[in-house]
């Protein structure tokens, strides 16, 4: 779960990755910025919005919902992401 540096809400059993800013969209991480997660060996483990046109939907700025990958093994492509109710760490 990617959170701002001051996030204090529930996380369940999730791995929590914090930005060095206090808010994800406040000069920390914008709506259309790519996110790449690598393990301690530098291997790519997951990515978000690393597709050719980062402005292609889904547009997280237009929703008050979590953006989630439809399946863990789905490729990082626009059709692999959808909106859902927030469920931190679940």
Beta strands, then each sheet from edge to edge (+ up, - down):
strand 1: 2-3
strand 2: 17-18
strand 3: 35-38
strand 4: 44-48
strand 5: 66-69
strand 6: 81-84
sheet 1: 1+ 2+
sheet 2: 3+ 4-
sheet 3: 5+ 6-
end
